[in-house]
Amino acid sequence: MAAGKKHTGASAPTHYECSLYGLVAKAHEPQLRTRLEALCGDTKAAHHELHHEISCVPCVETPPGPQRKEDHMLRLRIELDPKDPTNMDKATNTICFLGHPEPRSDRGASVRPTTYAQVFSGNAPQFLSLLGYKFNSEFVRKGYWFMYRGIYKIIVSQVYKLREQGNIQTVQPVDAEGNWVMHVVADAMSQEQVPRTMSNW
């Protein structure tokens, strides 16, 4: 049995994720990285990351209708050591719930509720199975990130698909041209903090 992080109160706290995405051409990535180093620190400011993300859906789905919205997708985010990616003893497992983005058009970025629960021990995929979830899809994201002003996390990465389910050694690029994805994300602790978080976008 997996052991997750305990929260006080009736449920895990819900945060609000403010985010922007952009596509960066392969030829422009070195220039982007140089600018981020100047903006956020120096060459040592970059943090390398390697994530294996698995999406899971309920084994038994409710039929189409008013209750359909109760079927939530969960994601298992496995943070691997870029220098030792096959060593699962160094991996960090987190179960993620990402809500629907707000429909408001006056936001400067996408805003959606999020809940994260870290799994500290045990078999995380088996834990999701016991919760009534099954495998849906997966991908691997590899790249680096910077922190800006201690609030905004700027992630620059490439996305890979797996030729063999669950085997990260069989990855191949989703984009054959080698383009990069830039993701800027900030966390607001409550709905009231969203305008303040987004004021400097």
N, C-alpha and C positions, 0 to 999 in steps of 0.2 A: 504494500500500500504506500502511495506517495504521501509525503507530508508537505503541506503548503503553508504559506505565511498566514499567521492569525491576525485578525483585525478586531478591534473592540467595536461594540455596537452590533446591529443586526446584520450588517453586510459590509463588504469591502468598499472603501471610499471611491466615489466616481470623480474623475478629473475630466477636464475638457482639453482636448488636443487641438491646437491651432497649427495648421500646416499649409505649406506651399510646395508644389512639385515643378520641376523643370527638366528638360532634356538637354544634355551637353554633348556636343559632337566630340568624337574621340580626339580630333586634332586640337580642340580648344581646352581639353582637360588640364594639361600642364600649366597653361596660363591661369586658369581658374584656381588651381591649387596655389600658385605663387601669390595670387591676390588674397586668398583666404589666409595664407601664412602671414601676410603683412597686416591683414585686418584683425586677426585673432591671436597673434603671437609670433612665433617663429617656426622653423622647420620641425621643432620638437613638440609643437602644439597639436599636431595631428594624432589621432588615436585610430589604430587599425581595427577593423571589425570583420567578423565572419559569422553570418546568421543563417541558420537553416530554419525555415518557417513552414509549418504544416497547418493547413486549414482543416477543420473538422466540422461536420454537420450532424444533427440528431439522427440516430438510427431509425427512429420512427417520427416521421414528419406529420404535422397536422394538415388536414386537407385544405385546399384553397377556400378562403372565406375570411370573416372578421378576425378569427383567432390566428391567422397565418403569421402575424407579426411576432408571435411568441416564440417562433423557431429562430434561435440565434446561432450564428456561426461563431465558433471559438477558434483561436489560433494558438498553437504551441510554438513559441519562439525559443529556439535552442541557440544560445550564444556560445560559439566555439572559439578555441584558442587558435588564431591564425597561424601560429608557428607549429601547432600540434593538433590539427583539426580532427583526427580520429580518436583522440584521447577523451572519452566521454566523462572521465573523472574530473576534467577541467571545465566541462560544459555547465552552463547555467540555463535552467529551464524555467520559462515563464508562460503561464496561460493568460492570453489576452482576449478581452472583449472590446471590439471596436464598434461603436454605435453608428447610426446613420448620420451623415453630415447634415447640419442645419440647412433648411431651405432658404434662409434669408440671403438676399442678393447684395445687401449693403456691407457685408463683411469683406475685409481685405484679404481673407484667407479662408480655407475650409476649417470649420469648427465642428467637432463631434465628441460625444462623451466616450470615455475610455475607462476600463478597469483592468488592472494587472495584478496577478497573484503568482508570486514566485514559488516554485516547487523545490524544496530544499533536499529531499531525499526520495528514493524509490523510483519506480518506473512511471514517468510522466505520461507517455502514450497509453499505457495500461490504465492509468488513473482516469484519463479522458474516456476510455472505453467503458469503465465502470460507471461513469456519469451518463452513459447512454449516447456517446458520440462515436462517429466513424470517420475514417480518412476520406478527405475530399480532394485535396491538391497540395502541392508543395513547391517550394523554390528555394534557392540559395542566393543570398546577397553578400557581396564582398566589396569592401572599400575602406573608407576612412571618414572621420568626422572631426569637426572643430566645435568649440563652444564660443559664442559671441556674447559678450556682456554678462556672462554667467546665466543667461536666460535662453538664448536661441541655440539649438543644436543644428548644425549644418552637416548633413550627411551626403557624401558623394560616393556612389557605388555602382556596380554593375550587377545585373540580375542573371541568374543561371537556372536552367531546368535540369532535371535529373533523368537520365536515360533508364535508370533502374531505381525503383521506389525505395527511398530510405538510404541509398548509397551515395554519399556526397562525393565519392571518388569518381562518379560517372557524370559529373556536371558538364554542361556545354552552354555557351552563351545563348541567351534568348535573342539578343540583337547581334546578327552576324557582322554588322558594321562596327561593333565595339563601342557604341555610344554609352554615355554615362547618365545616371539619373541623379539629380540634386534634390534633396528633400530638406526643407527648413521647418523645424518643429519646435513649438514651445508649449509648456504645460501650464494650464490655469487651474488652480485648486477649486474654483467654484465658478458658476455662471457669471457672478458679479465681477470676477477678476478678468474675464475675457476681454472687455474693452481696453483695460490697462495693459494686458499682455500684448495686444495687437496694435497699441498706439505707436510703436516704433517700427512697424513692418515697412 
